[in-house]
Amino acid sequence: MPTLFRLSIFVAFLNAFPFANAVANPNNDSLSNPLASFSPLWNSKAYNACNTAANADYMTPNEKKIIWILNMVRLNPKLFLQTVLLNPKNKKYQKKETRNYYFNSLITDLKKLQPNSRLLLPDSLMFTSAHCHAYHGGLVGYIGHDRSFSGCQSAFYGECCEYGNDEPINVLLNLLIDEGISSLGHRKVCLEPAFQSLGVSMQPHKRYGINTVMDFNY
């Protein structure tokens, strides 16, 4: 497995672990829409429902925003493409003449992706799984998915790990652009339509300052 500034892969298990969803109030819009700075179109009440983790009090505001943003990407991929990915305000924005394969392939995928109205719900067991790996991996500066050194349980079907970013939008852009990962594994995990729940944990990291772990389940 290559060592990268950010790393994420899809991990599949043959046997499911039981999980418990922490159902949030989808109408809670106490936090401002995290994509509103890119376009006022995101201020539509329709996207308030994407804030499914609003009442998940075990997560931080930024961890909640990752779920909110990812739900909006899945619900309206074409609007995300036009207003965020191709917006010069985006720190990952690339001019047309300098776009690489990974950036261009995400453009293609978002154009073809069908809207998914099944919103990802916060999951307390997935959060516990993600938090354990992010916390213990961060303490020693570990990069990857092997949990044998920490004893953390792997109660998930897909996992993404990202390093060095503390802004939710940049975490997700790194995972979606998927630079340097030929399998595009983390993009596939984030956009997998069958996933129904996830937990997100952002913790300090000895080498990169911060790391984000996202654990998904069906």
PEFENJO-V553375 format. One record per pair of residues at least 24 apart in sequence whose C-alpha atoms are under 10 Angstrom apart, sorted by sequence separation. I is the first residue (numbers start at 1). J is the second residue. D is the distance in Angstrom with one decimal. If there is no record, write none. Layout:
I_J_D, I_J_D
This chain:
25_49_8.2, 26_50_6.7, 27_51_7.8, 28_52_8.4, 30_54_7.9, 47_71_8.7, 48_72_9.3, 50_74_9.7, 128_152_9.2, 129_153_6.3, 130_154_8.7, 162_186_9.6, 190_214_9.2, 192_216_9.8, 194_218_6.3, 24_49_9.7, 26_51_5.8, 27_52_8.4, 28_53_9.3, 29_54_7.6, 30_55_10.0, 47_72_6.7, 50_75_8.4, 81_106_8.8, 82_107_9.3, 85_110_9.8, 128_153_9.0, 129_154_6.3, 130_155_9.0, 138_163_9.7, 160_185_8.7, 161_186_8.4, 189_214_9.8, 193_218_9.5, 25_51_8.3, 26_52_5.1, 28_54_6.3, 46_72_9.7, 81_107_6.8, 128_154_9.8, 129_155_6.1, 130_156_9.0, 159_185_9.6, 160_186_5.9, 189_215_9.6, 190_216_8.6, 192_218_9.9, 24_51_8.2, 25_52_6.6, 26_53_8.0, 27_54_8.7, 28_55_7.8, 81_108_9.6, 128_155_8.9, 129_156_7.6, 134_161_8.3, 158_185_9.6, 159_186_7.8, 160_187_9.0, 189_216_8.0, 24_52_5.3, 25_53_7.9, 26_54_7.3, 34_62_9.6, 47_75_8.7, 81_109_9.7, 82_110_9.7, 126_154_9.0, 127_155_9.7, 133_161_9.5, 134_162_9.8, 158_186_8.8, 23_52_7.3, 24_53_5.6, 25_54_6.8, 26_55_8.7, 46_75_10.0, 47_76_9.5, 78_107_9.1, 81_110_6.4, 82_111_9.7, 126_155_6.6, 127_156_9.9, 130_159_8.4, 160_189_7.4, 22_52_9.3, 23_53_7.6, 24_54_6.0, 25_55_6.4, 31_61_8.3, 35_65_9.7, 42_72_8.7, 77_107_9.8, 80_110_8.2, 81_111_7.7, 125_155_7.4, 126_156_6.6, 129_159_10.0, 130_160_9.4, 158_188_9.6, 159_189_7.3, 160_190_8.1, 22_53_8.1, 23_54_9.3, 24_55_4.9, 25_56_9.2, 34_65_6.8, 78_109_9.7, 79_110_9.2, 80_111_9.9, 125_156_8.8, 126_157_9.8, 130_161_9.2, 158_189_6.3, 159_190_9.1, 23_55_7.7, 24_56_6.3, 33_65_8.5, 34_66_9.0, 77_109_9.0, 78_110_6.0, 79_111_9.5, 157_189_9.4, 158_190_8.9, 22_55_8.3, 23_56_7.6, 24_57_9.6, 31_64_9.7, 32_65_9.7, 35_68_9.5, 77_110_5.4, 78_111_5.9, 126_159_9.9, 22_56_6.4, 31_65_8.8, 34_68_8.0, 35_69_7.3, 76_110_9.1, 77_111_7.2, 78_112_8.5, 158_192_9.5, 168_202_9.7, 21_56_9.8, 22_57_9.4, 33_68_8.4, 34_69_6.9, 77_112_8.7, 78_113_7.9, 22_58_9.6, 33_69_8.6, 74_110_9.2, 77_113_6.6, 78_114_8.9, 166_202_7.9, 35_72_8.9, 42_79_8.8, 73_110_8.8, 76_113_8.9, 77_114_7.5, 78_115_8.5, 158_195_8.7, 165_202_9.5, 166_203_9.4, 41_79_8.7, 42_80_9.2, 75_113_9.7, 76_114_8.1, 77_115_6.5, 157_195_8.7, 166_204_9.8, 74_113_8.2, 75_114_8.2, 76_115_5.4, 77_116_8.9, 159_198_9.3, 161_200_9.9, 163_202_9.5, 39_79_9.4, 73_113_9.9, 74_114_8.1, 75_115_4.8, 76_116_7.6, 158_198_9.1, 159_199_9.8, 160_200_9.5, 161_201_9.8, 162_202_9.3, 163_203_9.9, 164_204_9.4, 171_211_9.3, 172_212_10.0, 39_80_9.6, 42_83_9.2, 74_115_6.0, 75_116_4.8, 76_117_8.8, 156_197_9.8, 157_198_9.8, 159_200_10.0, 161_202_9.8, 163_204_9.7, 164_205_8.2, 171_212_7.7, 38_80_9.3, 41_83_8.8, 73_115_8.6, 74_116_5.4, 75_117_5.5, 156_198_8.5, 163_205_8.0, 39_82_9.6, 40_83_9.5, 72_115_9.5, 73_116_8.9, 74_117_7.6, 75_118_7.9, 156_199_9.5, 164_207_8.6, 165_208_8.5, 166_209_8.8, 38_82_9.7, 39_83_6.1, 72_116_9.2, 74_118_8.6, 75_119_7.8, 163_207_9.0, 164_208_4.9, 165_209_8.2, 166_210_6.7, 168_212_9.3, 35_80_8.8, 38_83_6.0, 39_84_8.0, 71_116_8.6, 72_117_9.4, 74_119_8.1, 163_208_6.1, 164_209_5.9, 165_210_6.5, 166_211_8.0, 37_83_9.7, 38_84_5.9, 71_117_8.6, 74_120_9.3, 162_208_9.9, 163_209_7.9, 164_210_5.2, 165_211_7.2, 166_212_8.4, 36_83_9.7, 37_84_9.3, 38_85_9.5, 71_118_8.5, 72_119_8.7, 163_210_6.1, 164_211_6.1, 165_212_8.1, 35_83_8.8, 36_84_9.8, 39_87_9.2, 71_119_5.8, 162_210_8.6, 163_211_4.4, 164_212_8.5, 35_84_7.7, 38_87_7.1, 70_119_9.1, 71_120_6.3, 162_211_5.6, 163_212_6.4, 38_88_9.2, 70_120_8.3, 71_121_9.1, 161_211_7.1, 162_212_5.1, 163_213_9.0, 38_89_7.0, 68_119_9.2, 161_212_5.6, 162_213_6.6, 37_89_8.7, 38_90_8.1, 67_119_9.3, 68_120_8.7, 160_212_8.0, 161_213_4.6, 162_214_8.7, 67_120_7.2, 68_121_9.6, 160_213_5.8, 161_214_6.5, 67_121_8.0, 159_213_7.1, 160_214_5.1, 161_215_8.9, 67_122_7.7, 159_214_5.6, 160_215_6.7, 158_214_8.2, 159_215_4.6, 160_216_8.5, 158_215_5.9, 159_216_6.1, 64_122_8.4, 156_214_9.5, 157_215_7.4, 158_216_5.0, 159_217_9.1, 156_215_5.8, 157_216_5.9, 158_217_6.7, 155_215_8.1, 156_216_5.7, 157_217_5.2, 158_218_9.2, 154_215_8.9, 155_216_8.9, 156_217_5.4, 157_218_7.4, 143_205_9.5, 155_217_8.3, 156_218_8.6, 59_122_9.2, 141_204_9.2, 142_205_8.2, 58_122_9.9, 63_127_9.9, 138_202_9.6, 139_203_9.1, 141_205_5.7, 142_206_8.2, 143_207_9.2, 56_121_9.7, 59_124_9.3, 138_203_6.6, 139_204_7.5, 140_205_7.6, 141_206_4.5, 142_207_8.1, 143_208_9.8, 56_122_7.0, 58_124_7.9, 110_176_9.9, 134_200_9.3, 135_201_8.4, 137_203_9.0, 138_204_5.6, 139_205_6.2, 140_206_6.1, 141_207_5.1, 142_208_9.9, 50_117_9.4, 52_119_7.6, 53_120_9.0, 55_122_9.3, 56_123_8.6, 106_173_9.9, 109_176_10.0, 134_201_6.5, 135_202_8.2, 136_203_9.1, 137_204_9.1, 138_205_3.7, 139_206_5.8, 140_207_8.2, 141_208_7.6, 50_118_9.7, 51_119_9.1, 52_120_7.3, 53_121_6.8, 54_122_9.1, 56_124_8.3, 59_127_8.1, 130_198_9.0, 131_199_8.3, 133_201_8.8, 134_202_6.7, 135_203_5.7, 136_204_9.6, 137_205_7.3, 138_206_5.5, 139_207_9.1, 141_209_9.1, 143_211_9.1, 145_213_9.6, 50_119_6.5, 51_120_9.4, 52_121_5.8, 53_122_5.5, 58_127_8.3, 129_198_9.9, 130_199_6.3, 131_200_7.3, 132_201_8.5, 134_203_5.7, 135_204_7.2, 136_205_9.0, 137_206_8.5, 138_207_7.8, 141_210_9.7, 142_211_9.8, 49_119_8.4, 50_120_8.1, 51_121_9.1, 52_122_6.8, 53_123_8.9, 58_128_9.5, 103_173_9.9, 106_176_7.0, 107_177_9.0, 127_197_10.0, 129_199_7.7, 130_200_6.1, 131_201_4.9, 133_203_9.4, 134_204_8.0, 135_205_7.9, 138_208_8.6, 141_211_9.4, 50_121_9.1, 51_122_9.8, 105_176_9.9, 106_177_5.9, 126_197_7.8, 127_198_7.0, 128_199_7.4, 129_200_9.0, 130_201_5.6, 131_202_7.5, 132_203_9.6, 134_205_8.1, 138_209_8.3, 59_131_9.8, 105_177_8.0, 106_178_8.5, 125_197_9.9, 126_198_5.5, 127_199_3.8, 128_200_8.8, 129_201_8.9, 130_202_8.7, 131_203_7.7, 138_210_7.3, 103_176_8.9, 104_177_8.7, 105_178_9.6, 120_193_9.5, 123_196_9.3, 124_197_9.5, 125_198_8.6, 126_199_4.5, 127_200_5.6, 128_201_8.4, 130_203_9.9, 138_211_6.8, 102_176_9.0, 103_177_5.6, 119_193_9.5, 120_194_9.7, 121_195_9.5, 122_196_8.9, 123_197_5.8, 124_198_8.3, 125_199_7.4, 126_200_7.6, 127_201_6.6, 137_211_8.6, 138_212_9.5, 102_177_5.7, 103_178_8.2, 116_191_9.2, 118_193_7.8, 120_195_7.2, 121_196_6.3, 122_197_5.6, 123_198_5.3, 124_199_6.6, 126_201_9.5, 135_210_9.8, 101_177_9.4, 102_178_6.4, 103_179_7.7, 116_192_9.7, 117_193_9.4, 118_194_8.7, 119_195_9.1, 120_196_4.9, 121_197_4.5, 122_198_5.3, 123_199_5.4, 124_200_9.6, 134_210_8.9, 135_211_8.7, 137_213_9.9, 100_177_10.0, 102_179_5.6, 116_193_6.8, 118_195_8.8, 119_196_6.9, 120_197_4.9, 121_198_6.4, 122_199_5.7, 123_200_9.0, 134_211_6.4, 135_212_9.5, 91_169_9.6, 92_170_7.8, 101_179_8.5, 102_180_7.8, 106_184_9.6, 109_187_9.7, 113_191_8.7, 115_193_9.4, 116_194_9.7, 118_196_7.2, 119_197_8.3, 120_198_6.8, 121_199_8.6, 122_200_8.3, 133_211_9.8, 134_212_6.5, 135_213_9.4, 90_169_8.9, 91_170_7.7, 100_179_8.9, 101_180_9.6, 102_181_8.7, 105_184_9.6, 114_193_9.5, 120_199_9.8, 133_212_9.4, 134_213_5.8, 90_170_8.5, 93_173_9.8, 102_182_8.8, 113_193_10.0, 133_213_7.3, 134_214_9.1, 92_173_7.3, 106_187_8.5, 110_191_9.7, 131_212_8.8, 132_213_9.3, 133_214_9.8, 91_173_9.3, 92_174_8.2, 102_184_8.5, 109_191_9.8, 130_212_8.4, 131_213_7.2, 133_215_9.9, 90_173_9.1, 130_213_5.3, 131_214_8.8, 129_213_9.0, 130_214_5.9, 131_215_9.3, 84_169_9.4, 92_177_8.9, 129_214_8.9, 130_215_5.6, 127_213_9.0, 129_215_7.0, 130_216_9.2, 127_214_7.9, 128_215_9.2, 129_216_9.8, 85_173_8.0, 126_214_8.1, 127_215_7.1, 84_173_9.5, 126_215_5.5, 127_216_9.3, 125_215_9.3, 126_216_6.7, 126_217_7.4, 85_177_9.5, 123_215_9.2, 125_217_9.7, 26_119_9.9, 123_216_8.7, 122_216_9.5, 123_217_8.6, 26_121_9.9, 121_216_9.8, 120_216_9.1, 121_217_9.9, 24_121_7.8, 120_217_9.5, 23_121_6.7, 24_122_7.7, 70_168_9.6, 120_218_9.6, 22_121_7.4, 23_122_6.8, 69_168_8.0, 70_169_9.0, 73_172_9.8, 21_121_6.9, 22_122_5.7, 23_123_8.0, 68_168_9.6, 69_169_7.3, 21_122_6.1, 22_123_5.4, 23_124_9.6, 66_167_8.9, 67_168_9.0, 20_122_9.1, 21_123_4.3, 22_124_6.0, 65_167_9.3, 66_168_5.2, 70_172_7.5, 20_123_5.9, 21_124_6.1, 22_125_9.1, 63_166_9.9, 65_168_6.3, 66_169_7.1, 69_172_8.2, 70_173_10.0, 19_123_7.2, 20_124_6.1, 21_125_7.7, 62_166_8.2, 63_167_9.7, 64_168_8.9, 65_169_8.4, 66_170_9.7, 19_124_7.6, 20_125_6.1, 21_126_8.8, 62_167_7.4, 63_168_7.4, 66_171_8.0, 67_172_9.7, 19_125_5.6, 20_126_8.4, 62_168_6.1, 66_172_7.2, 18_125_8.3, 19_126_7.3, 61_168_9.7, 62_169_9.5, 17_125_9.3, 18_126_10.0, 17_126_10.0, 77_191_9.7, 74_190_8.6, 73_190_9.4, 74_191_6.5, 73_191_8.4, 74_192_9.0, 71_190_9.5, 74_193_8.1, 70_190_7.4, 71_191_9.4, 70_191_8.4, 67_197_9.5, 67_198_8.1, 67_199_8.4, 66_199_9.9, 67_200_7.8, 11_145_8.6, 34_168_8.6, 35_169_8.2, 66_200_7.6, 8_143_9.5, 9_144_8.7, 10_145_9.8, 34_169_7.9, 64_199_9.2, 65_200_9.7, 66_201_9.8, 7_143_7.4, 8_144_7.6, 9_145_8.3, 19_155_8.1, 63_199_8.5, 64_200_7.7, 6_143_8.4, 7_144_6.8, 8_145_8.5, 17_154_8.7, 18_155_8.0, 19_156_9.0, 63_200_5.6, 64_201_9.4, 5_143_8.9, 6_144_9.4, 7_145_9.3, 17_155_5.6, 18_156_9.4, 62_200_9.3, 63_201_6.2, 4_143_8.3, 16_155_7.6, 17_156_7.1, 62_201_9.2, 63_202_6.7, 3_143_7.3, 4_144_9.5, 15_155_9.6, 16_156_7.5, 17_157_8.9, 59_199_8.6, 60_200_9.2, 62_202_8.1, 2_143_9.7, 3_144_8.3, 13_154_9.1, 15_156_9.6, 16_157_7.5, 58_199_10.0, 59_200_7.5, 60_201_8.3, 1_143_9.9, 2_144_9.3, 13_155_9.0, 15_157_8.9, 59_201_7.4, 60_202_8.4, 1_144_8.1, 11_154_9.8, 13_156_7.6, 14_157_8.6, 58_201_9.8, 59_202_9.2, 1_145_10.0, 12_156_7.9, 13_157_5.7, 11_156_8.1, 12_157_4.8, 13_158_8.4, 53_198_9.9, 11_157_6.0, 12_158_5.9, 53_199_9.5, 66_212_9.9, 10_157_8.0, 11_158_4.7, 12_159_8.6, 67_214_9.4, 10_158_5.1, 11_159_5.9, 66_214_9.3, 9_158_7.8, 10_159_5.6, 11_160_8.6, 63_212_8.7, 8_158_9.7, 9_159_6.4, 10_160_6.9, 63_213_9.8, 8_159_7.0, 9_160_5.8, 10_161_9.8, 63_214_9.3, 8_160_4.4, 9_161_7.6, 7_160_7.4, 8_161_4.7, 6_160_9.7, 7_161_5.5, 8_162_6.3, 6_161_7.1, 7_162_5.4, 8_163_9.4, 6_162_4.7, 7_163_7.1, 5_162_7.9, 6_163_4.7, 4_162_9.5, 5_163_6.1, 6_164_7.3, 4_163_8.8, 5_164_7.3, 6_165_9.0, 5_165_10.0, 6_171_9.2, 8_174_9.5, 9_175_9.5, 7_174_9.2, 8_175_7.0, 6_174_7.6, 7_175_8.1, 6_175_8.2, 9_178_9.8, 8_178_8.3, 7_178_8.6, 6_178_9.0, 7_179_9.5, 9_181_8.6, 6_179_9.0, 7_180_9.3, 8_181_8.5, 10_183_9.4, 6_180_9.5, 7_181_8.3, 9_183_8.5, 10_184_9.1, 11_185_9.0, 4_179_9.6, 6_181_10.0, 9_184_8.1, 10_185_5.3, 11_186_9.6, 21_196_9.6, 22_197_9.5, 4_180_8.2, 8_184_9.0, 9_185_4.9, 10_186_6.0, 21_197_7.3, 4_181_9.3, 8_185_6.9, 9_186_5.0, 10_187_8.9, 20_197_9.3, 21_198_8.8, 22_199_10.0, 2_180_9.3, 7_185_9.7, 8_186_5.1, 9_187_8.7, 10_188_7.6, 11_189_8.8, 19_197_9.2, 21_199_9.7, 2_181_8.9, 7_186_8.2, 8_187_8.7, 9_188_8.9, 10_189_5.9, 19_198_10.0, 9_189_7.8, 10_190_9.3, 8_189_9.0, 19_217_8.2, 18_217_9.6, 19_218_9.4, 17_217_8.9, 16_217_8.5, 5_207_9.9, 6_208_9.3, 16_218_8.8, 5_208_8.0, 7_211_10.0, 8_212_10.0, 11_215_9.6, 6_211_8.7, 8_213_8.9, 10_215_9.9, 11_216_9.6, 12_217_9.9, 6_212_9.6, 8_214_9.3, 10_216_9.7
